[in-house]
Every structure is written in structure tokens, then in C-alpha cells.
């Protein structure tokens, strides 16, 4: 193993990663400013926060816009037009009732995960999220996929540690940004 230290990695790290990849080496770069702000982790954290409280519109839409669910801005606008003065989760549920397949799938996964969360520790819930959404494989298909997958598995380990410390519930697993 080796490390390349750079003064300003955000502007150049992708070139180094590409060069390493062309030589058959794997590499990762921390350009995000923090573990919980990475794309793959923030999608899970947003989903966990929305599972804990479905009335959190920002977190729910953050999870929906991620590759985990792949909603577009236009699709979110269409859902909002369905029900303008209710929490976004209720608008999604209404769209599902009206036959929107993506909303139906989201509500189905959401309901399964909320039920699962009531009876399982946080690390198992996170692994169930990965299983139901295929998130580990989707993240691995993204640029720097092996590092993203490792981050996701590390999140489950952090949640397991959280449980062993005696804390329970989703509220403490998710950091406040």
C-alpha cells in the first residue's frame, strides 16, 4: 500500500486515480470533506433519517434523488403537484396509489424498512437497506466503486459499534449535518 499526498487534491486527484486505474491499480481519494458527506453515505443517512421521521421532506427527497432510487427533479415536481400542501411522503404515497410505479416501489421498500427497523439493530437495518435497494452493487458501479462499497460496509460497522455501546434506535445513528 502507498499514499500520494497532495496540497490540493480536489482539483487533481481524479487524474491520479485514472492513471492508477490505467496501470491496473486501484485507488481512492477523499475529495468529499468527510465520510458522512460522501454521495453513497449521505444517501443512506438521508434514508435512515426519513425512515425515522417520514415528514422530513429534505432527507426523503435527498434519498429519492440518489442513484439508490433514481428519481429526477421533474419526477419530484410531478409528485409535488399531486399534493401541494402535505408532507412530501404523503404526496409520494398518493402518487403510488394513483399508479406511479417508482413511488409504489419506494413506498413498498420504505414500509418494509420501517417494519424491519422496529425489530432489528441499526447495522442489520443498514444491511437490509443495501439488500432491498441493491445499493452496494449500485455504488460499486459508480466511479471509485470499490472505495464507495467499502465506505458503505464501514457505515454498517459504525452502526454495529453504536449498538454495542448500548444505544438503540435510528436517531443516534444518523449524524446531524
CORFEN-V349686 format. One line per field, one symbol per residue. ss: DSSP state (A for helix, B for strand, O for the rest). phi: phi as a letter, one per 30 degrees, with the letter a starting at -180 (. if undefined). psi: psi as a letter, one per 40 degrees, with the letter a starting at -180 (. if undefined). A space follows every 10 residues. Layout:
ss->???
phi->???
psi->???
This chain:
ss->OOOOOOOOAA AAAAAAAAAA AAOOOOOOOO OOOOAAAOAA AAAAAAAAAA AAOOOOAAAA AAAAAOOOOO OOAAAAAAAA AAOOOOOAAA AAAAAAAOOO AAAAAAAAAA AAAAAAAOOO OAAAAAAAAA AAAOAAAAAA AOOOAAAAAA AAAAAAAAAA AAAAOOOOOO OOOOOOO
phi->.bbccbdbde dbdddddddd ddciccabbc cdjledcded dddddedddd ddbddddddd ddddddddch dceddddddd ddbdcbeded ddddddddjd ddddddddde ddddddddbb dedddddded ddcidedddd ddeieddddd ddddeddedd dedddjdbjd eddcddd
psi->iihhhidgdd eedddddddd ddeeiiiihg edeideeidd dddddddddd ddgeegdddd ddddeieddf iidddddddd ddhdfiiddd dddddddeeh dddddddddd dddddddeei iddddddddd ddefdddddd eiifdddddd dddddddddd ddddeeiiid dedhih.
